[in-house]
Amino acid sequence: MLQLDDRMLHRMVLTARSNIDTGPGALNGAFGSVLACCMRTSVAEGLTGGLVVEDGLFLEVLEGNGEALCAYHTQAASDDRLDDLQVLEFVPVLRRDYETWAIATSKAATAQPDLMGAVSEKRAGPFAVSQHVRRVLKSGVLAETPPLCVAA
C-alpha cells in the first residue's frame, strides 16, 4: 500500500475515455452526474484543478492531499462510465497552480487532435496534457467551484 505524508501537496494528471455521451445536451444525463460527483468530491476534499472534455476523452489535472488524490483515483478506476484510465503523473509539489476545480469542453479554437491521438494511443505526456487543460480552461468553463485555496 502506498504510504503518503497527508500534509504533502501532490499533483495528479489523469486521462480516461468516456463511455457516456459528452456531446451537446449530455449535461442532463450521465455526463452531468459525473461532473456533479467530481465537483462534490473536489469541494469536500479540497482538490483543485481542472477537467477538460474533448473528443470523448477526459483530461484532468488535480492538486491536493495525496490520500485524497489516491481515493479519487480509486473511485474513478471503478466507475463504469470511464475506460482506459491512465495516471500520467503523480508527484509532490510545493504549491498549487489552481484555486478552484473547473470543467470545460474544448472548442474548435482550442482542440488539439494530435494530443487526443497521443492520449488514445497512451503516449501523451503529463506536461502536454496539463498545458492543454490550462489553455482550454482559460477559454471558458462550464462550471467552477468557489475558490478552495490560495494558489501561488
Secondary structure, DSSP 8 states (H G I E B T S, - for coil): -----TTSEEEEEEEEEESS--STTGGGTHHHHHHHHHHHHHHHHT-EEEEEEETTEEEEEEEEEHHHHHHHHHHHHT-TTEEEEEEEEEEE-SS-S-SSEEEEE--TTT--HHHHHHHHTT---HHHHHHHHHHHHHT--SEE----S---
